[in-house]
Amino acid sequence: MRAAAFAELTGPDGVSIVEQPTPEPGPGEAVVDVEACSINRHDLWILEGDSAMVDADDLPFVSGLDVAGTVRDVGDGVTGVAPGDRVLLCPNQTCGHCRFCREGPENRCASFSLYHGGLAESALVTADRLIALPDDVDATAAAALPTAYVTAYHMLKLADVEPDDLVFVPGATGGVGVASVQLADVLGVRTVGTSSSAAKLDRVAALGADHTVRGTDPDDLREAVGDVGEPDAVVNHLGGPYTDLGLDLLRRGGRMVVCGRTAGGRSEIDIPDLFLGHKRVIGSTMGTQADLQRLVDLVAAGDLSPAVDETYPLAETGAAFAAMRDRETVGKIVVTD
């Protein structure tokens, strides 16, 4: 089978299409013929050599978390899925026996990690991480869900938002940003999103953003977003200076949920403002398999339509990563068969 492997950790030009043996499932495993696999900033960090989890000794490395397709074969002991089933993979990998695996939420497992291997014609997966796809849920749309939309959905839950709350989404045109805007709209929550591009903000507004602000400078955004109102919550996938910005804007008792570091892995915050304002900062990684099932149900019901900006064939996976690196898109990029 073909796979889009990271042959060098040098960015998009490090992707090579290679031939690999088609996997065979072991006990508890399934092989999925991949119809669609979205890419994420997580993959790009690996490809650029900016991840501690992969180094030169691991090459060639096949990434790809968000797999949708059809079950080819299953191993011994698998009862939940069968060959021919249309499925979506929850990429969570957990120990299965710690407190959080037993009692939830599973994404707090101390051994939590993520599946890799979806950027290929077939993928070997743990069978009990597969979710059935209804016939009316397209594989490309489904592949947009597992990382960006699950992350955004779990963050909104942690932020404890209610209808008519105002949520600040800095960087609203990326995967998690767009997902946050769309899911907030489904929940009846108002949003204010930011971007450097007026054209991208127009597209985000069409996806459900109630207010948009053009710009990236935190000082300029502080005033412009403040003119809209005091946010009840902030969905922060950027980190860096946007953490202090979000906390400064939050209303008294507001909540900020942080999931990423695209703008920087370190942030400075005003400690007195934090405790005197009764504000909360909450870390979040991914979400749960139940969250993903809920999102599939929303898509099947017609309440959510994941924003897929561009699709690329497997042979052009490097170009897909270049588009992500150059921030050319709004929403998800999906590699298809």
Sequence and secondary structure as in RCSB ss.txt:
>XXXX:A:sequence
MRAAAFAELTGPDGVSIVEQPTPEPGPGEAVVDVEACSINRHDLWILEGDSAMVDADDLPFVSGLDVAGTVRDVG
DGVTGVAPGDRVLLCPNQTCGHCRFCREGPENRCASFSLYHGGLAESALVTADRLIALPDDVDATAAAALPTAYV
TAYHMLKLADVEPDDLVFVPGATGGVGVASVQLADVLGVRTVGTSSSAAKLDRVAALGADHTVRGTDPDDLREAV
GDVGEPDAVVNHLGGPYTDLGLDLLRRGGRMVVCGRTAGGRSEIDIPDLFLGHKRVIGSTMGTQADLQRLVDLVA
AGDLSPAVDETYPLAETGAAFAAMRDRETVGKIVVTD
>XXXX:A:secstr
 EEEEE SSSSGGGEEEEE       TTEEEEEEEEEEE HHHHHHHTT  TT  GGG SB    EEEEEEEEE 
TT  S  TT EEEE  EE  SSSHHHHHS GGG TT EE    SBSEEEEEGGGEEE  TTS HHHHHTIIIIIH
HHHHHHHHTT  TT EEEESSTTSHHHHHHHHHHHHTT EEEEEES HHHHHHHHHTT SEEEE   HHHHHHHH
HHH   SEEEESSBTHHHHHHHHHS TT EEEE   TTBS     HHHHHHTT EEEE  S  HHHHHHHHHHHH
TTS    EEEEEEGGGHHHHHHHHHTT  SSEEEEE 
